Amino acid sequence: MKTIVVTGKTIEEAIKSGLNQWNVPEERVKTRVLEQPSKGLFGLIGSKDAKVELELIPDALEEAVAFLEDVFRTMDIQVKIDREQTDDGVQINLNGKEMGILIGRRGQTLDSLQYLVNIVANRYATSHIRIVLDAEKFRLRRRQTLEELSDRLALRVIRTRKEVVLEPMSAQERKVIHSQLQNHPQVKTFSKGEEPNRRVVIAIR
C-alpha cells in the first residue's frame, strides 16, 4: 500500500499537491483528511495548513509489470517490457538477449509466467482483465507452426481415414488448431482428456 501525507492551505490544494507528486488523476487515490485548515487568530497567528493522507489505488497493469520486473531482477536478466491494447485484452511483449529461458520448451515457461501475471493483475482489477505474454514474437511464430501442422495432419487424416491425436497443449494452442480447421469440409476437431494433458483430435467428418 503506497501512501503519502501532504499539506496545503486548503484540502483541495493539499490533494492537488499529492496528485502532482504521483502524476495520477484524482480517481486513482483514496483521501483521508488528517487535519482541517484553520486561519488562526485574526487570520494570521497560529494558522494551520490542511493535512491529508493519500492512498494510491493500485493499477492492474502497473502491478503486472512490477511483478515481471521483480521476477527478471531475481533472475538477473535484462528485459525490455512493452504493452499494447488488443481486441482480446492486453498484450505484454518481452524483448532481450535471454528470451529462450523465459520461453521454455514449446512456450511452457512463458505460459506459466502468463498465468501468474494474470493472477497478479486480476487481484487489483475492478473487472476481469486478460493479459497475453509474448517474448520476441514467439506466440506469432508458434501460431504459424501450429496452423501449418494442422493443415498437414488434416491431409494425413483424409488420406488414411484414421484420426490423429496431438500432443497435450494449452487451451490457447488448442484454440489455434480448432480455428484453423473449423471450416474444413472433410475433417473436424475436438478435445479430449483432462488438463494439463488435454489433447486435440483431428478426425474425418
DABEL-V203025 format. One record per backbone hydrogen bond with DSSP energy under -0.5 kcal/mol. CO is the residue of the C=O (numbers start at 1). NH is the residue of the N-H. Records with the same first field share a line. If there is no record, write none. Layout:
CO = NH, NH
This chain:
1 = 3
2 = 56
4 = 6, 54
6 = 52
8 = 50
10 = 14
11 = 15
12 = 16
13 = 17
14 = 18
15 = 19
16 = 20
17 = 21
18 = 22
19 = 23, 24
25 = 28
26 = 29
28 = 57
30 = 55
32 = 34, 53
35 = 51
38 = 48
40 = 43
41 = 44, 45
44 = 47
45 = 41
48 = 38
50 = 8
51 = 34, 35
52 = 6, 54
53 = 32
54 = 4
55 = 30
56 = 58
59 = 63
60 = 64
61 = 65
62 = 66
63 = 67
64 = 68
65 = 69
66 = 70
67 = 71
68 = 72
69 = 73
70 = 74
71 = 75
72 = 76, 77
77 = 79
78 = 97
79 = 81
80 = 82, 95
82 = 93
84 = 91
89 = 86
90 = 132
91 = 84, 93
92 = 134
93 = 82
94 = 136
95 = 80
98 = 101, 102
99 = 103
100 = 104
103 = 109, 110
104 = 107
105 = 108
107 = 111
108 = 112
109 = 113
110 = 114
111 = 115
112 = 116
113 = 117
114 = 118
115 = 119
116 = 120
117 = 121
118 = 122
119 = 123
120 = 123, 124
121 = 124, 125
129 = 131
130 = 90
131 = 133
132 = 92
134 = 94
135 = 138
137 = 141
138 = 142
139 = 143
140 = 144
141 = 145
142 = 146
143 = 147
144 = 148
145 = 149
146 = 150
147 = 151
148 = 152
149 = 153
150 = 154
151 = 155
152 = 156
153 = 157
154 = 158
155 = 159
156 = 160
157 = 161
164 = 166, 202
170 = 174
171 = 175
172 = 176
173 = 177
174 = 178
175 = 179
176 = 180
177 = 181
178 = 182
181 = 184
186 = 205
188 = 203
190 = 201
192 = 199
194 = 197
198 = 169
199 = 192
200 = 166
201 = 190, 203
202 = 164
203 = 188
